[in-house]
Amino acid sequence: MRSFESLLTTQKERMTRMQDIAESGVEAREMLLGYYNCDHNADDVLARRYWGESTMNLIHRSRALKTWARLETSSVASLEENLAAFDLFIIGMGKGDADTISAALDNIVHDIRHEHPAFDDLGLQEKLTTVAGFLRDNGLVGNSNTERYHGIENNFLSYALFSESHTSLPLQSTAIFVSVARRLGVNAHFCNFPTHIYAMAPLDQTHSNPAYMAMEDGRAVEAVIYLDPWAQSGVVDLDHLHNQLFQMGIPRISHHQYLQRAPVRDMVLRTARNVMRSWEETRRGVIAPHDSIDTEHAFYAFLWAMLLVGTAEQREMNIHRRRSYLPYLLETFQNNYPEDVTMAEKFIAPMLEGDAQKEQFFQLTAELRANDRNARPIMTRDNEATKVVKYKVGQVFQHKRYGYVGVIVGWDPKCAAGERWIVQMNVDTLPNGRTQSFYHIL
């Protein structure tokens, strides 16, 4: 409590105080919720809400990074926990962590058993189609809004489970299906298909990673049931999958690679790439921003996932691929999430061992900590340099191009961002380029 009160009364060591609270983990949630939901008439109500949510976001992100980091060392990975880690970047003070998602999935299982009391007596295929049918009948999977197929919201389990529309991409729909099926005693998995997400379940339920064909009386027979719960309740014909692979130019001898079980880490990476596509289409104006999901938070999740989660490729290729995202992550972290400095030191520094960038990285974190120890200088409007600053802190506005509503919380008389951000955002193409005023907004 003292650490939080200090966040409100001084600009010094705010990152340190946030980290102190974050070390309490989810146990601090009730305290932060209390500050966030304080009396509307309190003098510092906006500050309490801002710092309450910011600190809760730090706790969420810390939990997400620890979850993804465990994929490197653990042989057992929770599907829903690793996918729900993306939600931790965007839910703020709302529900959507792994615990609430797990509880929602448990409730679905309860409803299925209530509607189908003889579920355990059904055959395997009937069990699978019953689950898929229930989810589709209740609007818990799929997406009828084709115009927002790549909407940023459709990448998150929390949106699929808790929003009124329940829309999602095939990956999230299949994750819900697989998680519910497993709770009902069915050995179901993601399929490693390249262009669409399918679910699969071996006919021999004792097999955790079966071949899609098996020998029976000297002949090859199908050994796996495939489903597409995002699009339909029934099973998917194996010949249909073979034909799709043929159309991609994949020879039959290689089909088994794409018709087997997919590792959890691959589903994390596919989710990250989907988030990236949604972010790009939102930035280009192809899709309108979502009212309640910050696309920049989602982009930050993409960067961390691509850095932390490895693939089955050779180690050198794997490290090279992951580190290619490091410059973008460092810039985003430095400009928008400096309170993550402790996590950055924990997860990034080991990847820079033996690299000249390691010294630069620690210089960056040292500067961030030094800035945190000192109060920011007060900038006034009584000099020539600040005459270009037209709007004031506290000004509420609506963006002319993108339509979102925000409030100004700070300003710079000229662009103070790094060179990479300036290039990425095409700042030099603006009428006054990097010399015009820039605003910090919420």
C-alpha positions as CSV (number, residue, x, y, z in Angstrom):
1,M,0.0,0.0,0.0
2,R,2.8,2.4,0.8
3,S,4.5,1.7,-2.5
4,F,1.3,2.5,-4.4
5,E,0.6,5.7,-2.4
6,S,4.2,6.8,-3.3
7,L,3.4,6.3,-7.0
8,L,0.8,9.1,-6.6
9,T,2.9,11.6,-4.6
10,T,6.3,11.5,-6.3
11,Q,7.7,11.0,-9.8
12,K,10.9,9.4,-8.4
13,E,11.4,5.7,-8.4
14,R,8.0,4.9,-9.8
15,M,9.4,1.9,-11.7
16,T,10.9,0.5,-8.6
17,R,7.7,0.9,-6.6
18,M,5.7,-0.8,-9.4
19,Q,8.1,-3.7,-9.4
20,D,7.8,-4.0,-5.6
21,I,4.1,-4.3,-5.9
22,A,4.4,-6.7,-9.0
23,E,6.5,-9.1,-6.9
24,S,3.4,-9.8,-4.9
25,G,1.9,-11.2,-8.1
26,V,-1.8,-11.8,-8.5
27,E,-2.2,-11.4,-4.7
28,A,-1.9,-7.6,-5.2
29,R,-4.9,-7.7,-7.6
30,E,-7.6,-7.0,-5.0
31,M,-5.6,-4.0,-3.7
32,L,-5.1,-2.6,-7.2
33,L,-8.8,-3.1,-8.0
34,G,-9.6,-1.2,-4.9
35,Y,-7.5,1.7,-6.0
36,Y,-8.8,1.5,-9.6
37,N,-12.4,1.6,-8.4
38,C,-12.0,4.4,-6.0
39,D,-14.6,7.1,-5.4
40,H,-15.3,9.2,-8.6
41,N,-15.0,12.3,-6.4
42,A,-11.5,11.6,-5.1
43,D,-9.0,14.4,-6.0
44,D,-6.6,11.9,-7.6
45,V,-9.1,9.5,-9.1
46,L,-7.5,9.5,-12.5
47,A,-4.0,8.9,-11.1
48,R,-5.2,6.0,-9.0
49,R,-6.9,4.4,-12.0
50,Y,-3.9,5.0,-14.2
51,W,-1.3,3.6,-11.8
52,G,-3.6,0.8,-10.6
53,E,-4.1,-0.4,-14.1
54,S,-0.4,0.1,-15.2
55,T,0.8,-1.9,-12.2
56,M,-1.7,-4.7,-12.9
57,N,-0.6,-4.8,-16.5
58,L,3.0,-5.2,-15.2
59,I,1.9,-8.1,-13.1
60,H,0.1,-9.7,-16.1
61,R,3.0,-9.3,-18.4
62,S,5.4,-10.8,-15.9
63,R,3.2,-13.8,-15.7
64,A,3.0,-14.1,-19.5
65,L,6.7,-14.0,-20.0
66,K,7.3,-16.6,-17.3
67,T,4.8,-18.9,-19.0
68,W,6.4,-18.6,-22.4
69,A,9.9,-18.9,-21.0
70,R,9.0,-22.3,-19.5
71,L,8.3,-23.7,-23.0
72,E,12.1,-23.8,-23.4
73,T,12.7,-26.1,-20.4
74,S,9.4,-27.9,-19.7
75,S,8.3,-31.1,-21.5
76,V,4.7,-30.5,-20.4
77,A,3.1,-27.3,-21.6
78,S,-0.4,-26.1,-20.9
79,L,-2.2,-25.2,-24.1
80,E,-4.7,-22.7,-22.6
81,E,-2.1,-21.1,-20.3
82,N,0.3,-20.4,-23.1
83,L,-2.4,-19.0,-25.4
84,A,-4.0,-17.0,-22.5
85,A,-0.6,-15.4,-22.0
86,F,-1.4,-13.2,-25.0
87,D,-4.6,-12.0,-23.2
88,L,-2.5,-10.9,-20.2
89,F,-1.1,-8.0,-22.4
90,I,-4.5,-6.6,-23.2
91,I,-7.1,-7.3,-20.5
92,G,-6.1,-4.5,-18.1
93,M,-8.3,-4.7,-15.0
94,G,-10.8,-7.0,-16.7
95,K,-11.0,-10.8,-16.7
96,G,-9.2,-13.0,-19.1
97,D,-6.2,-14.6,-17.3
98,A,-5.6,-18.3,-17.4
99,D,-7.6,-18.8,-14.2
100,T,-10.7,-17.1,-15.4
101,I,-10.4,-18.7,-18.9
102,S,-10.0,-22.2,-17.2
103,A,-13.1,-21.5,-15.1
104,A,-15.1,-20.5,-18.2
105,L,-14.1,-23.7,-19.9
106,D,-15.1,-25.7,-16.8
107,N,-18.5,-24.1,-17.0
108,I,-18.9,-25.1,-20.7
109,V,-18.1,-28.7,-19.7
110,H,-20.7,-28.6,-17.0
111,D,-23.3,-27.3,-19.5
112,I,-22.4,-30.1,-22.0
113,R,-22.8,-32.8,-19.4
114,H,-26.1,-31.3,-18.3
115,E,-27.4,-31.3,-21.8
116,H,-25.9,-34.7,-22.7
117,P,-26.0,-36.8,-19.5
118,A,-25.0,-39.9,-21.4
119,F,-22.0,-38.3,-22.9
120,D,-19.5,-40.9,-21.6
121,D,-21.4,-43.7,-23.3
122,L,-21.0,-42.1,-26.7
123,G,-18.5,-43.3,-29.3
124,L,-15.4,-41.2,-30.0
125,Q,-16.7,-39.6,-33.2
126,E,-20.0,-38.8,-31.6
127,K,-18.3,-37.3,-28.6
128,L,-16.2,-35.0,-30.8
129,T,-19.2,-33.9,-33.0
130,T,-21.3,-33.4,-29.8
131,V,-18.7,-31.0,-28.4
132,A,-18.3,-29.2,-31.7
133,G,-22.0,-28.9,-32.1
134,F,-22.6,-27.6,-28.6
135,L,-19.9,-24.9,-29.1
136,R,-21.3,-23.8,-32.5
137,D,-24.9,-23.9,-31.4
138,N,-24.0,-21.6,-28.5
139,G,-21.9,-19.2,-30.6
140,L,-18.7,-20.0,-28.7
141,V,-16.6,-20.7,-31.8
142,G,-16.5,-19.3,-35.4
143,N,-16.9,-15.8,-36.7
144,S,-19.9,-14.6,-38.7
145,N,-18.4,-11.1,-39.1
146,T,-16.2,-11.8,-42.2
147,E,-15.3,-8.1,-42.6
148,R,-13.4,-8.3,-39.2
149,Y,-11.9,-11.7,-39.7
150,H,-8.5,-10.3,-38.9
151,G,-9.8,-7.9,-36.2
152,I,-7.4,-7.7,-33.3
153,E,-10.0,-9.0,-30.9
154,N,-10.2,-12.4,-32.6
155,N,-6.8,-13.4,-31.5
156,F,-7.7,-13.7,-27.8
157,L,-9.4,-16.4,-25.9
158,S,-10.9,-13.9,-23.4
159,Y,-12.7,-12.2,-26.2
160,A,-14.0,-15.5,-27.6
161,L,-15.3,-16.6,-24.2
162,F,-16.4,-13.4,-22.5
163,S,-17.5,-10.9,-25.2
164,E,-21.1,-10.8,-26.5
165,S,-20.1,-11.7,-30.0
166,H,-17.7,-14.6,-29.0
167,T,-15.9,-14.2,-32.4
168,S,-12.5,-15.7,-32.9
169,L,-9.9,-16.9,-35.4
170,P,-9.8,-20.7,-36.2
171,L,-6.9,-21.1,-33.8
172,Q,-8.7,-19.8,-30.8
173,S,-11.9,-21.6,-31.7
174,T,-10.0,-24.9,-32.0
175,A,-8.2,-24.2,-28.7
176,I,-11.6,-23.9,-27.0
177,F,-12.7,-27.1,-28.6
178,V,-9.6,-29.0,-27.7
179,S,-9.6,-27.8,-24.1
180,V,-13.2,-28.7,-23.6
181,A,-12.8,-32.1,-25.2
182,R,-9.9,-32.9,-23.0
183,R,-11.9,-32.0,-19.9
184,L,-14.5,-34.4,-21.1
185,G,-11.9,-37.2,-21.3
186,V,-11.2,-37.1,-25.0
187,N,-7.6,-37.1,-26.2
188,A,-7.8,-34.2,-28.6
189,H,-5.0,-32.0,-30.1
190,F,-4.1,-29.4,-32.6
191,C,-3.2,-30.6,-36.1
192,N,0.0,-29.3,-37.7
193,F,-1.8,-28.3,-40.9
194,P,-0.1,-25.3,-42.6
195,T,-2.9,-23.0,-43.8
196,H,-5.8,-23.7,-41.5
197,I,-6.2,-24.9,-37.9
198,Y,-7.8,-28.3,-37.5
199,A,-8.3,-30.5,-34.4
200,M,-7.5,-34.1,-34.3
201,A,-8.2,-37.1,-32.1
202,P,-6.6,-40.6,-32.4
203,L,-9.0,-43.5,-32.8
204,D,-6.8,-45.3,-30.3
205,Q,-7.2,-42.8,-27.4
206,T,-4.1,-44.2,-25.6
207,H,-1.8,-42.6,-28.3
208,S,-0.6,-39.1,-27.6
209,N,0.9,-38.5,-31.1
210,P,-0.3,-41.1,-33.5
211,A,0.4,-41.5,-37.3
212,Y,-2.7,-40.5,-39.3
213,M,-2.7,-44.0,-40.9
214,A,-2.3,-47.4,-39.2
215,M,-1.9,-51.0,-40.5
216,E,-4.9,-53.3,-39.9
217,D,-5.0,-56.8,-41.3
218,G,-2.2,-55.9,-43.7
219,R,-3.8,-52.7,-45.1
220,A,-3.6,-49.0,-44.3
221,V,-6.6,-47.5,-42.4
222,E,-7.3,-44.1,-41.1
223,A,-6.2,-43.8,-37.4
224,V,-7.2,-40.2,-36.7
225,I,-10.4,-38.2,-36.7
226,Y,-10.1,-34.6,-37.9
227,L,-12.4,-31.7,-37.2
228,D,-12.8,-28.0,-38.0
229,P,-14.8,-26.7,-35.1
230,W,-14.4,-23.1,-36.3
231,A,-16.4,-23.9,-39.5
232,Q,-18.5,-27.0,-38.9
233,S,-19.7,-29.6,-36.4
234,G,-18.9,-32.7,-38.4
235,V,-15.7,-34.5,-39.2
236,V,-13.3,-33.5,-41.9
237,D,-12.6,-36.0,-44.6
238,L,-8.9,-37.1,-44.8
239,D,-9.0,-37.0,-48.6
240,H,-10.0,-33.3,-48.4
241,L,-6.8,-32.6,-46.3
242,H,-4.7,-34.5,-48.8
243,N,-6.1,-32.6,-51.7
244,Q,-5.4,-29.3,-50.0
245,L,-1.8,-30.3,-49.4
246,F,-1.4,-31.5,-53.0
247,Q,-2.7,-28.0,-54.1
248,M,0.1,-26.4,-52.1
249,G,2.6,-28.5,-54.0
250,I,3.4,-30.8,-51.1
251,P,4.2,-34.4,-52.2
252,R,2.3,-37.2,-50.6
253,I,5.4,-38.6,-48.9
254,S,5.6,-35.4,-46.8
255,H,1.9,-35.2,-45.9
256,H,2.4,-37.0,-42.6
257,Q,4.4,-33.9,-41.3
258,Y,1.2,-31.8,-41.6
259,L,-1.3,-34.3,-40.4
260,Q,0.2,-35.0,-37.0
261,R,-0.1,-33.3,-33.7
262,A,1.2,-29.8,-33.4
263,P,3.4,-28.7,-30.4
264,V,2.0,-26.0,-28.1
265,R,4.9,-23.7,-29.0
266,D,4.0,-23.8,-32.7
267,M,0.5,-22.6,-31.8
268,V,2.0,-19.8,-29.7
269,L,4.0,-18.7,-32.7
270,R,1.1,-18.9,-35.1
271,T,-1.0,-16.8,-32.7
272,A,1.8,-14.3,-32.5
273,R,1.9,-14.0,-36.3
274,N,-1.8,-13.6,-36.5
275,V,-1.6,-10.8,-33.9
276,M,1.1,-9.2,-36.1
277,R,-1.2,-9.4,-39.2
278,S,-4.1,-7.9,-37.2
279,W,-1.8,-5.1,-36.0
280,E,-0.6,-4.3,-39.5
281,E,-4.1,-4.2,-41.0
282,T,-5.2,-1.9,-38.2
283,R,-2.3,0.4,-38.7
284,R,-2.9,0.5,-42.5
285,G,-6.6,1.3,-41.9
286,V,-7.8,-1.9,-43.5
287,I,-9.6,-2.8,-40.3
288,A,-10.9,-0.2,-37.8
289,P,-9.4,-0.3,-34.3
290,H,-11.3,-2.2,-31.6
291,D,-13.0,-0.1,-29.0
292,S,-11.5,-1.9,-26.0
293,I,-8.3,-3.5,-27.1
294,D,-5.1,-1.5,-27.5
295,T,-3.3,-2.8,-30.6
296,E,0.0,-1.6,-29.3
297,H,-0.3,-3.8,-26.3
298,A,-1.1,-6.7,-28.7
299,F,2.0,-5.8,-30.8
300,Y,4.2,-5.9,-27.7
301,A,2.9,-9.4,-26.9
302,F,3.8,-10.4,-30.5
303,L,7.4,-9.2,-30.0
304,W,7.9,-11.0,-26.7
305,A,6.4,-14.2,-28.0
306,M,8.6,-14.3,-31.0
307,L,11.7,-13.6,-28.9
308,L,11.0,-16.1,-26.1
309,V,9.4,-19.0,-27.9
310,G,11.7,-21.3,-29.9
311,T,10.9,-23.8,-32.6
312,A,12.2,-27.3,-33.5
313,E,14.7,-25.8,-36.0
314,Q,18.4,-26.0,-35.4
315,R,19.7,-24.0,-32.4
316,E,21.7,-21.5,-34.4
317,M,18.8,-20.8,-36.8
318,N,16.4,-20.6,-33.9
319,I,18.5,-18.0,-32.0
320,H,19.1,-16.0,-35.1
321,R,15.4,-15.9,-35.9
322,R,14.4,-14.9,-32.3
323,R,17.1,-12.2,-32.0
324,S,15.9,-10.6,-35.2
325,Y,13.0,-9.2,-33.2
326,L,15.2,-7.7,-30.5
327,P,15.7,-4.2,-32.0
328,Y,11.9,-3.7,-32.3
329,L,11.3,-5.1,-28.8
330,L,13.9,-2.9,-27.2
331,E,12.6,0.2,-28.9
332,T,9.0,-0.6,-27.9
333,F,10.0,-1.4,-24.4
334,Q,12.1,1.7,-24.0
335,N,9.5,4.1,-25.4
336,N,6.3,2.6,-24.0
337,Y,7.0,0.0,-21.2
338,P,10.1,1.2,-19.3
339,E,8.6,-0.3,-16.1
340,D,9.4,-3.7,-17.7
341,V,13.1,-3.1,-17.1
342,T,13.5,-6.0,-14.6
343,M,11.9,-8.4,-16.9
344,A,14.0,-7.2,-19.8
345,E,17.1,-7.8,-17.8
346,K,16.0,-11.3,-16.9
347,F,14.9,-12.5,-20.3
348,I,16.9,-10.5,-22.8
349,A,20.4,-10.3,-21.2
350,P,21.0,-14.1,-21.4
351,M,20.3,-14.1,-25.1
352,L,23.1,-11.5,-25.6
353,E,25.8,-13.5,-23.9
354,G,29.1,-13.0,-25.9
355,D,27.5,-10.3,-28.1
356,A,28.7,-6.7,-28.3
357,Q,25.0,-5.6,-27.9
358,K,25.0,-6.8,-24.3
359,E,26.9,-3.8,-23.1
360,Q,24.6,-1.5,-25.1
361,F,21.6,-3.2,-23.6
362,F,22.8,-2.7,-20.0
363,Q,23.6,0.9,-20.8
364,L,20.0,1.3,-21.9
365,T,18.6,-0.3,-18.7
366,A,21.0,1.7,-16.6
367,E,19.7,4.9,-18.2
368,L,16.1,3.9,-17.6
369,R,16.9,3.2,-13.9
370,A,18.8,6.5,-13.6
371,N,15.8,8.4,-15.1
372,D,13.5,6.6,-12.7
373,R,15.6,7.8,-9.7
374,N,15.2,11.5,-10.8
375,A,12.1,13.6,-11.1
376,R,11.4,14.7,-14.7
377,P,12.1,18.4,-15.3
378,I,9.0,20.6,-15.6
379,M,8.7,22.0,-19.1
380,T,6.9,25.3,-19.4
381,R,5.4,27.2,-22.4
382,D,7.3,30.4,-21.8
383,N,10.0,30.0,-24.4
384,E,10.4,30.0,-28.1
385,A,10.8,26.2,-28.4
386,T,7.5,25.4,-26.8
387,K,5.4,27.8,-28.8
388,V,4.6,25.0,-31.3
389,V,2.8,23.0,-28.6
390,K,-0.8,23.8,-29.4
391,Y,-2.7,21.5,-27.0
392,K,-2.6,21.1,-23.2
393,V,-2.3,18.2,-20.8
394,G,-5.8,17.0,-20.0
395,Q,-7.2,17.9,-23.5
396,V,-9.7,15.3,-24.6
397,F,-9.7,14.8,-28.4
398,Q,-10.9,12.5,-31.3
399,H,-8.4,11.5,-33.9
400,K,-9.3,12.9,-37.3
401,R,-8.1,9.8,-39.3
402,Y,-8.6,6.8,-36.9
403,G,-11.6,8.1,-34.9
404,Y,-10.4,7.0,-31.5
405,V,-10.9,9.2,-28.4
406,G,-8.0,10.0,-26.1
407,V,-6.6,12.4,-23.5
408,I,-3.2,14.2,-23.7
409,V,-1.0,13.3,-20.7
410,G,2.3,14.9,-21.9
411,W,4.0,16.5,-24.8
412,D,7.3,17.2,-26.5
413,P,8.1,20.3,-28.6
414,K,9.7,18.0,-31.2
415,C,9.8,14.2,-31.8
416,A,11.8,12.6,-28.9
417,A,11.5,9.0,-30.2
418,G,14.3,6.9,-31.5
419,E,15.4,6.9,-35.1
420,R,13.8,3.5,-35.8
421,W,10.4,4.6,-34.6
422,I,10.7,7.8,-36.7
423,V,11.4,5.8,-39.8
424,Q,8.7,3.2,-39.1
425,M,6.0,5.9,-38.5
426,N,7.1,8.0,-41.5
427,V,7.5,11.0,-39.3
428,D,9.6,12.8,-41.9
429,T,6.7,12.8,-44.4
430,L,4.6,14.9,-42.0
431,P,4.3,18.6,-42.9
432,N,6.8,19.7,-40.3
433,G,8.5,16.4,-39.9
434,R,10.2,15.6,-36.6
435,T,10.3,19.3,-35.6
436,Q,6.6,19.5,-34.9
437,S,5.1,18.9,-31.5
438,F,4.3,15.4,-30.4
439,Y,1.8,14.3,-27.7
440,H,1.7,11.5,-25.2
441,I,-1.9,10.2,-25.0
442,L,-4.1,7.6,-23.3
